[in-house]
Each structure stands twice: as structure tokens, then as C-alpha cells.
Amino acid sequence: MSAYDGVEAGNNRVLPEPLRVLTPEQVLEVDRALASIGPFGEVRLVKVKGRVRFIQQLHSHSLLQNNASAGSE
């Protein structure tokens, strides 16, 4: 059983207190966005007129890793 099993079923009792800004579905979307960006990047929540409206994802790739592998050839 994962920490999100209850949330996905519409039951937020797994949380220490009720959500005030995000819905359980939005929490899952934020988690998915964080998982998709890999080891580098940013996830930003954009709030418009008091409501979370957008998730912005910034994907980054380390140039140091690419240089290290290119130097070993």
C-alpha cells in the first residue's frame, strides 16, 4: 500500500490534516510532475485568482555528465 492509495480513492485520511489549497488530484499531478523531471529541474505551481491553475516544468540536463562521458572516448 502506497501513501497515495487512500488519496487516489478519494479518501484523504492518510494526510495529517485536510488540504486547504490543493485537491488530492492536484497533489498527484504535482507528484507526477516531480517524478517526470528526473534528477534536475523545477516544478512550479502557478496560482491565478486564488486558485492553482498551472504546473510549469523545467527540465534540465547536466553538462558535466555529458563532458565526462565525452572525455573518456
N, C-alpha and C positions, 0 to 999 in steps of 0.2 A: 504494500500500500504506500503510495507516494503522498507527499504533503498536499498535493493538489487534488487528490481523489474526491474529497468532500466538496471542494470548490467547483470542480467540473460538474458535479451532480447538483449544483445549485445550493449547497449547504456550506455556509461559511463558518461553522463551529470549530474548524481547525485553526482559525485565527484567534489571537489573544484578545482582540476587540473588533467591533464592527468596522467595516470600511466606510470612510466618510466621503472620499473623493472618487475613487476608482470602483468600478464594478468588478466582480470576480472574473468576468470575461476579459476586461481590460488588463487585469493583473496577469492573466495567462498570455495575452498578446505581448505585454512587456517582457515577460519571461521568454517567450519565443524569440522576440527581437534580440534580447541579450544573448541567447544561445546561438543565433544565426550569425552574429558579427565576428565570432572567433576570438582569438586572444587579444586583438587590438580593435579599438573602435569606441564609438559612443552611441548611446541611445538617449534621445531627448524626448520629453513629453511636452507638447505644446498645448497650453490652456488658452481658450478663447471664450470670452464672456462667462468666465467662471466654470467652464467645463473642459475636460481634457478632450481635445479634438484630433490631435495628430501624434503619431510616433515618427520621429526622424531618426534614421540610422546612418551613422558614418562608419564606413568600413575602411580600415587602414591595414597596410601591409608594411612590415619592417624591411627597410632596405639593407639593414645589417645582415639579416639572414640570407638575402639574395647575394650580397657581396661575398659572404663567407663561402657559400657553395660555388660561386663563380671562380673564386681564388684557388679552389682546390682542384680545378680541372687542369 
